[in-house]
Amino acid sequence: MIPEFCVFYGVLTFSWIEFLWEQYLTLRQRRVYKTTEKIPSKLISTLDEETFRKAKSYGIDKNSFSIAEEWFNMIFSTGFICLNGFTLFWNLSKYCLIDTRYKESEIMISCVFILFMNTMGTLMSLPISAYNTFIIEEKHGFNKQNLSFFIKDKIKNFLLVQVIALPITAAAISIVKWGGRFFFIWLWVFSIVTSLFIMTIYPEFIAPLFDKYTALSDGPLKTKIEELAKQVNFPLFKIYIVEGSKRSAHSNAYFYGFFNSKRIVLYDTLLKDSKVTPDKKIEENDENTDVDQIKEKGKGMNDDEILAILGHELGHWKLNHVLFYIIISQVNLFVMLFVFGWLYDNSMLYRAFGFYESTHPVIIGLAIIFQYVFSPYNTVISFAMTTLSRQLEFQADAFAKKLGKAKELESGLIRLHNDNLGFPVYDSLYSAWHHTHPQLLERLEAISKTD
């Protein structure tokens, strides 16, 4: 029993060390919020005192919420491990099928297990999500959802996850059973095909289930975006406006698509003083739309700032950052699946988490190895990817600067930061660990440097 105890306490110890490290970083950033009283000199002309105070209050509230949420999750996770949660849910799943012809089917039991685990996760996250939406975001003017919309959104999301997760679970187990000694290779190929398929269908069929997408109507902005795409040889197919304002006042922009059918998506909250989406007026009988909730006057970007932000995003494409991320993620997944293939039938790992059955279900092995055994590795990889991401963001900024949009990019980043109540000062350790994008002041300094 000694090896099992070593694994169990090793996993638990590392989880608490990582948790306490996160808490330490969060408290360091909290001190920055509390002690920073002056606007950084670089932003004095672009950040007023009222916005600075609002950003500070928003940061403190999010920081407090983060501390409470992390403690809640850590205590629950520890209890789940100590009470042999995997065994309890697996036995419950078997019990649900005991009077059916699937009582001996590992695939069906695993699907019920996944359903129970996802249901538990959803129920546990609901009060946290509701508090964040209706207390934190509402207090600071970002929430645009009512309770009905929130509940419908969660139900749709839960059902969608099950529709996707259950067939993938069944297929993955079948591959492991069929693939023999080198099943991890076939499982890796399956994961690549599945991820590319989901990336393809998500923007076209899944995202519209949650938000309304309309084509950007003809006008100066559309013409300028098309000209920018031609300038960098971006194969632009269509430009969309997403009605993100019905759920939040936060703004964003992104592109998606493969080969010569790429789309650019702008959140309506990104557009300067836009009250409605360009192609369609708000209908009075649309239950999800409220004229007063669409846009707060004074927020959003002008056309030149939007073009500069898109220049940054197109820089990611031109410099092959997206392809680079895909390659890295797939190589990392292959390594993890290779190790999983080596460990998944190890009885000691199952016993360490209270699973003493003679059979070793694939889904239990995946949960134990990917969630707990790989935890130290995932922490290192996550930090490395965060560090890499920050460097790629600088490169994308430099690309937009080469397009002659340095000033517009600076003002656009500042405006985006102010509209989202981003605090301009961060603890260096906290930022290095958490932020995939450099701090605003770091980006402005890099953009302003002479080439």
N, C-alpha and C positions, 0 to 999 in steps of 0.2 A: 504493500500500500504506500510505501514511502515515495516512489516516483509520482504516483497520482497526487499526493499531497503537495509535492514540490511544484508540479504543474499548476495545481489549483491556487496555491498561495502565491506563486510567481505571477500568474495572470492578475490576481486580485491586487497584489502589491504594485505592479506596474500601472494598473488602472488608477489607483489612488495617487501614485507619484505624478502621473500625467495630469490628473484632475487638480492636484494641489499646485502644480506648475501653472496650469491655466488660471487658477484663482489668483495666484501671485501676479501674473501679468495683468489680469483684469483690475486688480487693486492698484497696480502701478498706473494704469490708464485713468482710474478713478481719481487718483491724486492729481494727475495732470488737469482733468476737468475742474477740480476744486480750486487749484492754485493758479490757473491761468486767468489773469484779469485783464490783460491788454491784447488788442488785436495785433497780430504780427505786422511789422512795418511794411512788408511786401503787399499786404492786403488792405491797408488803411483807406485807400481811395476807392476800394471796390466792395468792402464789407462794412456795413453800418453797425452801430452799437446794438440796435434792436435785434438784427439777425444774429449777431454774435451771441447775445444773451439767450436767444431762442435755441441756437445750436448747442450751447453749453447745457441748457436745461434738458434738451432732447438726449444729448450724450449721457448725462448723469442718469436719466430715467432708464435708458437702454442698458447702461452699465449695471444698475441695480437689478433690473429684470434678468440680465444675463447671469448674475451671481446666483439669484434664487433658482433660475431654471437649471443651471449646472448642478447645484446641490440636489435638487429634486431628481434629476436624471441619474446622478451618481448613486444616490441612496437606493433608488429603484433598481438600478443595474446590479448593485451589490446584493440586494435582497433576492433578485431573480437568480443569480448564480448560487447563492448560499442555500436557497430553497429548491435547488435542482429544477429550475423552471423548464428546461428543455425536456426532461423526463416527464414532468407533469403534463405539459401540453401534448407530448407525443402519446402518452397513455390516454389522454382525453380524446385525441383524434382517432385512436384505435377503437375506443369505446363507442364513438359516434357511428362507426361502420360495422360494429360487431354483429348486427343482424342483417347485414347485406352481403352480396356476393363479392364485395370488394374488401372484406375484412382481412385478407392476407395480401392485399395489393399495396406494395410500398409506395407506388406512384399516387394512388388515391389517398392513402393515409398522409402522405407528404403534402398533398394539395390542401387537405383539411387542416393540417398543421400550419401551413403558410397562411391560410385564411384566419385561423385563430390568432396567430402572431400579428398579422396585419391589423386585425380588429383591435387587439390589445394596444398596439402602438398608436392607432388612430384615437382610441378612447383616452389614452394617456396624454396625447398631444392636444386634444380639443380644448381643455381649459387653459392651457398655456397659450395656444394660438388665439383663443378668444380674448384673453387678457391683453396680449400684445396688440391685437387689432382694435379692440373697443376701448381700451384704457390708454396704452402708450401712444399708438398711432392716432387715435381720436383726439387725445389731449393736445397733440402737436400739429393737428390739422391735416394729417395725411390720409386717414381712413375715409373712404367714400362708400363703404359697404353698409347695408343694414343687416339685421339679424337673419332675415329670410334669405337674402343673397348669400350670406356667409354659410348658412346651413346647406343650401343647395350646392354651393361650390364644393364643400367638404364631401357631400354625398357623391357628387359626380367624380371627384378625385378618387375617392375610395373604390367605387365601382370600376373605374378605369384601371386602377392599379391591379385589381383582381383579374380583370380581363386579360391584362398583359402578363402578370406574374405567374398565374396558374399554368397556362400552356407552356411557358418557358421552363417552369419547374419540372413539369412532366417530361418535356423533351430532354432536359439536362440529365435527369435520372436515367432515362432510357439510354442516352449516349454512354453514361458511365457503366451501365450494366452490359451494354453491347460492345463497347470499344476495346475491351481487353486491357492488356498491360499498358498500352499507350493511349488510353482513352482521353487523357488530358489534351492531346493534340486535336482530336476531333471536337472536344468540348471547346477548345480555343477557337477553332474554325467556326463552330456554331455561334459563339459569342460575337465574333466579328460580323458575321452575316446578320445576326439579330440586331446588333447595335446600329449597323448601317441602315437596316430596314426601318428601325424606329426613328433614326435621324431623318430619314426620307419622308416618312408619313406624318411625323409629329407636327410640323408646321402647317401641313395641308389639311389634315383631318382631325388631329387631336387638339392643338392649340385653339382653333375656332370654336371648340366646345365650351371654352371658358371665356374667351374674349372675342369681340367683333372686329374683323379685319375688313377694311375697305381700301380700294385702290386710290392712290393719291391722284387727285384730279389735275388736269392740265393747268399750268401756271408757271410763274418764274421759278419757284422752288423745284418743281419737277424737272424743268429744263436745265437748271444748274446741276442737279444731281446726275442727270444723264450725261451732261458734258464732263463732269468729274469722273464718272465711270469710264467714259471713252478715253480720257486723258491717261488713265492707268491701265487701260485694256481690260477692265472688269466686265465680264459677260453679264451685264444687268438684264434681267428679264422683266421684272416688275417691281414697283415701289408700293408698299402698303402703309396704311396708318392703322394702328391697333388702338382700340378704345380702352386703354388701360385706366382712364380716369374714373371709370365706374367702380373700381376697387381701391385705387390709391392715387395720391397726388405725386408719387415718385415718378421720375422720368427715366427713359432708357432708349437705346437704339441698337440694332444688330442686323446682321445679314445671315442668310442660310441658303442652302441649295448645293447641288453638285454640278460639275462640268459647266455647260453653257446655259443653265437655267437658274441663275442666282437671283434672290430677292433681297431687297433692303426693307427693313421694318422700322418705322418711327412710332414711338408712343405719342399719342395726341398731347400728353402733358409736356412734351418736349417743344411743341410749337408755341411761338410767341403769342400770348393773349388769344389763343384759339378757343372759341367757345363750343365748336362742334367739329366733327370730323368733316373733311373737305367734300366728300361725295354724297353725304346723306344728312339731312336735317334730323334733329331729335324728334321722334314721334311721341305724342302725348300719352299714348297707351303703352309705351315701352316700360314695363315694370322695373327694368334694370337700369333705367336712365333717369337722371334728375338734373335739370338744367343748372341748378345751384351747385351741383356736385361736380360738374364737368371740369371747370378750370378756375383757378384763382387768378384774378387779374394781376399783371405785373410779373408773372413767372413765365418761363419758357425762353427759347433762344430765337434770335433773328436768323435769317437765311444763311448769312455768312458763317455764323457760329455753328449751325447745323452741318454745313459743308465741311468745316474744319474737323468736327467730331467724326463725320463719316470718312474724312481723309485718314484719320487715325485708324478707324475700323478697317478701311481698305488696305492700310499698311499691314495689318495682321495677315490679310489674304495675300498681298503682293510678296511679302517676305516669308510666306509659307509657314506661318506660325500655327495655323489650324492643322495642317498636315503633320507638322512636327509634334503637336500635342497628341494627335491620333496615333502616330507611330509609337511614341513613348508610352501611352496608356496601354497599347496592345502588347508591347514588349513586357511591360510590368505585369499585365494580366497573364501572359504566358508563363512567366517565372512563378507567379502565385499558383497557377493551375498545376505546374510541374511539381511544386512542393506539396500541393494538395494530393496529387496522385501518389506521392510517396508516403504521406501521413494518414490519409483518410481512413484506412482500415486498421489503424493502430488502436488496440483495445484500451491502452493506458489513457489516451486522450478522452475517450468516451467515459471511462470510469472517473476521471478527474472531475467531470461535470455531472456526476451522479447517474450516468447512463450505463446500467449494468447488463443490458440485454445481450444475448449472444450475437444477434445480428447488428450490423452497423449501418443504419439508414444514411443514405447519401446526403439528405438535406440537413441532418444533424451534424454530420461531419463538416459540411460547408459552413454552417453557422458557427461551430466551435473554432474551426481553423481560420476562417476569414475574419471573424469578429474578434477573437481573443488571441489565438496563437500568433497571428500576423500583426497584432496591435503595435509592438515596438517598430517593426518594419514599416508599417503604414505611417507611423508618426514621423519617421525619418524621411520617407518618400514625400509625405505631405509638405514638410518644411522645405525640402529640395525643390519641389514644384512651385511652391510659393515664391521662393527666391528667384527661380527661373522666370516665372510669370512677371515679376517686377522688372526684370531686365528686358523682356520682350515688350512690355508697355513703353519703356523708354524708347525702344527702337521704333515702335509704331508712332510715337509722338514725333520722333525725328523724321519719319517718312512724311507726316503731314506738314512738318516745317519745310521740307524740301519742295513741297507743292506750293509754297508761298503763303501758307496759312498760319504762320506762327502767332501773329497778334490775335487772329480770330480764335485759334485754339486756346490761347491763354484766357481770353475773355469767356469763351464757351465753357472751359473747365471751371472757372470761377463761378459762372452763373449756375452751372449744373450743381456745383458744390453748395452754393447758397440756397438754391431752390430745394435741395434735399436736406438742408440743415446739417451739412457735414461740418464737424468741428475741425478747425484748421491746424490744431496742434495735437500730436500723438507721442506717447512714450516710444522710444526707439525700439526697445525689445518687444513691446506689444505689437507694434506695426510690423516688424520683421517677421513675427510669428504668424500673424493673422491676415495681413493685407496682401492680397494678390496684386493690387495696384499700388504704386508708390504714393506717398503723401502728396497732397496738392502742392505744397511749397517746394517739394523736391522736383516735381514735374515742371513747375513754373521756372525754377532755377535752371533746369536742364534745357528747356526750350529757349530761354533768354541767352544762353551762352553762344558766343560767336563760333561758327563752324571752323 
